[in-house]
Amino acid sequence: MERDATAPVGALVLGAAGLIPFLGLALLLILGHGDLFGLAVRPALATYAAIIASFLGGIRWGAAGRGGGQADYLIAVVPSLVAWAALAAPPPWDLRLLGALVLVWGAIDQDLPRRGLVPRWLGRLRLALSGVAGAALLAAGILAP
C-alpha cells in the first residue's frame, strides 16, 4: 500500500455520488416534502444513512485485517449497532443520532491512516464525506418540519 498515493478517481467519484441521497433527501425533508413519488423521504434517508454507517464499520474491519488489533474488530461493529438503534428512535432523534454517528465516526477513523492501516488519502476523503453527510443528516433532523 502506497501511503502517500493520491486518491483513485473511482473513490472520489463514487464517494461524491454517495452524497447525493444524503443531500437530496435532506433537502426534500427540510422543504417539507415527506413523500416523493410514493417514497417516504424520512425513512429512506434514515435507512440509507444506517446502511452507510454499516459500510463505515466495514472499513475498520477490513483495516483490522491489515495489522490492526483485536479491538479494531470490536470497534468496527459499533456503527452498525448505533445505526440500528437510531432506526428505532423517534423523529427527530433518528436523523440527529445518525448525523452525529457519521460525523464522529469520520473523526474516530482518523487513527487508521496514522497507524498505517489505510492510505492517507482515505483519511482525508472520509473526513470530507462524513462532514457533508453528517451535516446533511443533522440539518434534516433539526430543520425538517
Summary of the structure (lengths in Angstrom):
residues: 145
radius of gyration: 15.7
end to end distance: 46.7
largest distance: 47.0
contacts: 465
relative contact order: 0.18
helix: 74%
strand: 3%
